[in-house]
Amino acid sequence: MRQFVITFIFCVLSASSYSSNYSGKISRVLMGPIYGSTVIIDVEGTPSDRDACHTNSGYDFAFDGSTEEGKMYLSTILTAYASKMNVNISGYSSCTVYGGIENLFHILLQNN
């Protein structure tokens, strides 16, 4: 019974750790001096969910491109963008990297 309770709690916490979920192609990647190390992306399609903090209708996800994790994300995102590869991409339930745009949680590349 204890293991069931622990598994249930883990599943609930895992499910609530991210919000938006897209499947499609990355349509735009925004970077520049006014954004500092922040990378902002737009994904084709409509999300399955959208966190309340997300108020920007032009872009979908943001992340810090200066960290080791961010550099890995940027490489993966540019590869997907250049090859027009389908992605499954999700965001955290927070908008702390760039106000009004949800933080990137994960990205999964998919063969067309």
C-alpha positions as CSV (number, residue, x, y, z in Angstrom):
1,M,0.0,0.0,0.0
2,R,2.8,2.4,0.8
3,Q,4.4,1.9,-2.5
4,F,1.1,2.6,-4.2
5,V,0.8,5.9,-2.3
6,I,4.3,6.9,-3.3
7,T,3.8,6.0,-6.9
8,F,0.5,8.0,-6.9
9,I,2.1,11.1,-5.4
10,F,5.0,10.9,-7.9
11,C,2.5,10.6,-10.8
12,V,0.5,13.6,-9.6
13,L,3.7,15.7,-9.1
14,S,5.1,14.7,-12.5
15,A,1.8,15.5,-14.3
16,S,1.6,19.0,-12.7
17,S,5.3,19.9,-13.4
18,Y,4.6,21.0,-16.9
19,S,1.8,22.8,-18.6
20,S,1.8,23.5,-22.4
21,N,2.3,20.7,-24.8
22,Y,2.8,21.1,-28.6
23,S,3.4,18.8,-31.5
24,G,4.5,20.4,-34.7
25,K,7.4,22.3,-36.2
26,I,9.4,25.2,-34.8
27,S,8.4,28.2,-36.8
28,R,10.5,31.0,-35.3
29,V,13.5,31.4,-33.1
30,L,14.1,34.9,-31.5
31,M,17.4,36.0,-30.0
32,G,19.2,39.3,-29.8
33,P,21.1,41.8,-27.7
34,I,17.9,43.2,-26.1
35,Y,17.0,39.7,-24.9
36,G,20.4,39.0,-23.4
37,S,21.0,35.2,-23.2
38,T,17.3,34.5,-23.5
39,V,16.1,32.4,-26.5
40,I,12.4,32.6,-27.4
41,I,10.7,30.1,-29.8
42,D,7.4,29.7,-31.5
43,V,5.9,26.4,-32.5
44,E,3.2,25.8,-35.1
45,G,0.0,24.5,-33.8
46,T,-2.2,25.0,-30.8
47,P,-1.1,23.9,-27.3
48,S,-3.1,21.2,-25.4
49,D,-2.8,23.4,-22.3
50,R,-1.6,26.9,-21.6
51,D,-0.4,28.2,-18.2
52,A,-2.1,31.3,-16.8
53,C,1.2,33.2,-16.7
54,H,1.5,32.9,-20.5
55,T,0.2,36.1,-22.0
56,N,2.3,36.5,-25.1
57,S,0.4,35.5,-28.2
58,G,3.4,35.6,-30.5
59,Y,5.8,33.1,-28.9
60,D,5.5,29.9,-27.0
61,F,8.6,29.1,-24.9
62,A,11.7,30.8,-23.5
63,F,14.9,29.5,-22.0
64,D,18.3,30.8,-20.9
65,G,20.8,30.0,-23.8
66,S,23.9,30.7,-21.7
67,T,23.7,27.7,-19.4
68,E,25.1,24.2,-20.4
69,E,21.5,23.0,-20.6
70,G,20.4,26.0,-22.6
71,K,23.2,25.5,-25.1
72,M,22.0,21.9,-25.6
73,Y,18.4,23.1,-26.1
74,L,19.5,25.7,-28.6
75,S,21.5,23.2,-30.6
76,T,18.5,20.8,-30.7
77,I,16.0,23.6,-31.5
78,L,18.2,24.9,-34.4
79,T,18.5,21.4,-35.8
80,A,14.8,20.9,-35.6
81,Y,14.1,24.3,-37.2
82,A,16.6,23.9,-40.1
83,S,15.4,20.4,-40.9
84,K,11.7,21.2,-40.5
85,M,11.5,18.2,-38.1
86,N,8.4,17.6,-36.0
87,V,8.9,18.2,-32.3
88,N,6.9,17.5,-29.2
89,I,7.6,20.3,-26.8
90,S,6.4,21.2,-23.3
91,G,6.7,24.0,-20.9
92,Y,6.9,24.4,-17.1
93,S,4.0,26.1,-15.4
94,S,6.0,29.3,-14.9
95,C,7.1,32.3,-16.9
96,T,10.3,33.3,-15.1
97,V,12.8,33.4,-17.9
98,Y,11.0,36.0,-20.0
99,G,7.8,37.6,-18.7
100,G,4.6,36.4,-20.4
101,I,6.3,33.4,-22.1
102,E,6.3,29.9,-20.6
103,N,9.7,28.3,-19.6
104,L,10.8,25.4,-21.8
105,F,10.5,22.0,-20.0
106,H,11.5,19.5,-22.7
107,I,11.8,18.9,-26.4
108,L,11.5,15.6,-28.3
109,L,12.5,15.4,-31.9
110,Q,10.4,13.1,-34.1
111,N,11.0,11.8,-37.6
112,N,8.5,13.2,-40.2
